[in-house]
Amino acid sequence: MREKWRHFRYPAAAALAIALVALFLFRREPAISVTLGDEVTVFDYQSDACDRLDIPDTPARAFRDASGTVSLFASHRVTRRSTGPELDALTHHCEVVMDSHEDPGPDEFNDREWIAATWTPDGTRVAALVHNEYQGHRHPGRCPSGVYRECWYNSITLAVSDDAGRSFNQGPAPAHLVAALPARYVPGTGPKGLFSASNIVPGRDDEGYLYSLVHLIGDDTSGTCLMRTRDPFDAGSWRAWDGEGFDHEFIDPYTGDAGTETCRPVAPDRIGT
């Protein structure tokens, strides 16, 4: 893929520059055309679903492993994967690569879990950011209203695969916690927390940082936070933008005084949910 971009990027950039100069000189509307390939079905619920809830419930994430195989995840709370030689030639598998723990304690950050983003440095070891929903309405005595959204307390946790995505495991809870609000779970105040990590992507510089966006819903602030790390396999290494630098450290609110500060949303006038 990188070699292809080396081959095509620069002629394309030159052509675009020429077109912009021509547009400036002659003040004409540019002629732009887009050609799409044929539609390709990579998952058909009617024929491919392994059970009733085997549905794509997070944005699709993919990587190529050390053998050259593409693995794609579009996770529900029971995570399966699709594999193949390319993205347009995938087979969906019924083997479960990660199941939800469904722990009844909000302090464990270990209830219903979706793999939201993956990163691999070598095609064998894979770090995954997990969207963890504490669903208080499902646990006796935890949600007087019984309403899902009112008792939804979300966090981001870490899962790791040592076999190229065939299985994912998490460290002892709550040490696998990546990002949470400084506030503890309070029934009837949800949805609240940090949600739905984006793809994990490297920065433009040579400092070795990897970045991810997460959605924030707090008591007084909502938006999209940016966090980064040099080691995605270390749950406690992520730091978020605090308005001046990447100095916000996510703290487990159940193990000490986490204060009241959380990450600062970036570009709030341009990025919503």
N, C-alpha and C positions, 0 to 999 in steps of 0.2 A: 504493500500500500504506500509506504513512504517513497519507494522508488518511483511509483507512478506519479505521485505528486511532484517529485523533483522534475519529472519529465514535462508535466502539463501546466504547472503553476505559472511559470514565468512567461511563456507565450500568451497565456490567458490574461495575465496582468498587463502585458504590453498592449494587447488588443483592446483591453478596457481603457487604458490610458489614451490610446489613439482615438477611440470612440468619444471619450469625454472632451478631448481637444476639438474634434470635429463638431460636436454639439455646441461648444462654446463659440466656435468661429461662425457656424452657419445657422445657429439658433433653430435647429430642426428637432422635432420629436424623435427620440431614438426608437429604432425598430428592434424590439426584444422578443425573442421566441424561446419557449421552453419545451423540450421534448421529454416526455416521460416514458419509461419502460412499461412493459406489460405488468398488470397487477399480479402479485404472487401471494398466495395464501400460505402463511407459515403456521397457523393454528386455526383449526375449525372445531368449534365446541361440539358440534353434533357427532363428529367422528373421532376427535382426538382427546376429549376430556376424559380424565381417569375417574373422576367422581363429580358430584353435583356442583361442588365449589371449586373445581379446577378451572379457574378463569383468570385472565390477565387483569390484575388489580393494582399493579404499579406500572410505571413506564418501563418499556423493555430496556434491559441492559445486557451487553454482550462483551465477550473477550475471546481471543484466540489463545488456546493453550499450547504447551510446549510441543505437542504432537502435530499442531496445525489445525486441530479441530475447533470450530466455533461453538461456544456455549452461550445460550441466550436464556435470560430469566425475565419473566413478566409475572411476578410472584403474587400469590394469595397467601393466607396465613399458614397454609401447608405448601412449602416451596418445592416445585419440580423444575426441570430444565428441558430445553430442546437443544439438540446438537446436530452438527453436520459440517460439511466442508466449507460452506458459505452461508450467508444470511438467507439466501433465497432457496436453500436446499436443506431444511431442518426437519428433524424427526423429534416429536414430543415423547418424553419418557414418563412412565408412571412411578418410577422409583422416587421416593421422597428424599430430597437432599437436606432439608431442614424442616422440622416440625415446631409448632409453638409449644412453649412450656405451660402456658395457662396458669401461671402462679397467682394465687389469690391475694398476695400482698403487694400493694403499690410500691413499697420500698425495695422490692427486688427487681423492678424494671424488667419483667420477664413474663409478660402475659401473652398476648397474641402478637405475632411477629412476622413481618414481611421483609424479605431482602430487597432493599431499595437501590443499592449501588454496589458495584464491584470494582476492584482494582487488583491487578497482578503484575509484579515486576518481572516474573520469569516464566509465566504460563503454567506453573505448578502450585505455588502458594498464592492463595487468593484472600484478600481482605474484603469484607462486606459490611456496609453500613445498613443497619436494620431499623426499620420503622416499627417501634414497639408501642402498641396500644394497650394501656391499662383500661379495661372495660369493666368499670365498677358494677354496672347493672347485672353482670353475670355472676357476681360473687355475693353470697348471702351476707346481708348486713352492711354492705358497702355503698349502697345507693338507694336511699329511701324512695326516690321518685320512680325508680325502675326504668328511667329513660336513658338510652344509650348515649346520646350526645351530651347530656347534662353530666354524665359521670365518665367522660372520656379524658384521660390524662396521658399525654404522649411523650415519648423520649426517643433518642437515637442511641442504639447500642452497636456492639461489634460482634461479628461472627467471622470465623476463619476456616478456610479449607486448605488442607495439605495434600489434596489429591486432585487438583485441577478442577474443582467444582463438583465432584461427585458426591461430596458430603460436606456439611458445614457444622462446626461446633462452636460453642461459646464458653468462655471462662466462667468461673464461679460467680453467680450474681451476688451483689451488684457491681463487681469489679469490671464487668464488661460495659459499663455505662460510658457513653461517649459525650452525650449532650442532654441536659435537662434544664428545666426552669429552677430558679433558686427556691421556689415554693413547693411545699408538699401537696399531695392530693387532698382536695376538699370536694366531697360530693355535692353535686348541684351547681358547680361553677364551670363546667366544661362546655365545649371542648377547649383544652388548654395544653400547651406544651410546645415541643419542637417536633416537626413532622417532615416526612417525605424528602429525604436527601436526594439531591441531584446526582448526576454523574460525578465521579471523582476525576479531576483533570489536573495535569501539571501546569505550573505557572510559566510565564514567558521567560523568566530569568533563569539563571543557573544555580539558584539557591537550593533547589531540591524540594520545594514545597509542593504539596498536592492540595487542591481546593475542592470544596463542595458547598453548595447552597442548601439551606434548610429553612423551612417555613416556621415562623414564630407566631404563636398566639399567647400573649401574656395578660396580666391584669390591666396594664395601662398601655401596652405597646404591641402592635402586630406588624408583620412585614416579612421580609426575607433577609436572613443573616448569612454572612459568608464566613466559613471557618477553614482552617488549613492545618496541615501537619507535615512533618518529614517522614513519619513512620506510621502508616495507616494500620499497622498490626498492634499498635499500642493505643488502647482505648483512651487513656488519660492524656494523650499527647496533643489532642486537637485544641486549638485556640481560635477564638472568634474575634471579628472586628468590633471594637468598642467605640468607634467614632474617631479615634486618632491612630490606632495601631491594632495589631493582632495580639492583644494582651488580656482578653477576657478568658478566664479559665472556668470551665463548667465544673460545678461542685455538686456532689450528691447531697441534696437537702436533708437526707435522713441520717447522715453521719456527722453532722456538725453545723455550724452557723454558715449558711451559704450567702447571707446578706440578701439584698434586694435587687442588685444589678444583674442584668442579663445582656445578651449580645445586642448590638445596635443595628437595626435594619439598614441595608444599603439601598441607595437609589429609590427611596420610598415613593417618589413621584413617577417613577417609571416601571417599577416592579411591584406587582400586587401580591396575589397569592400564588 
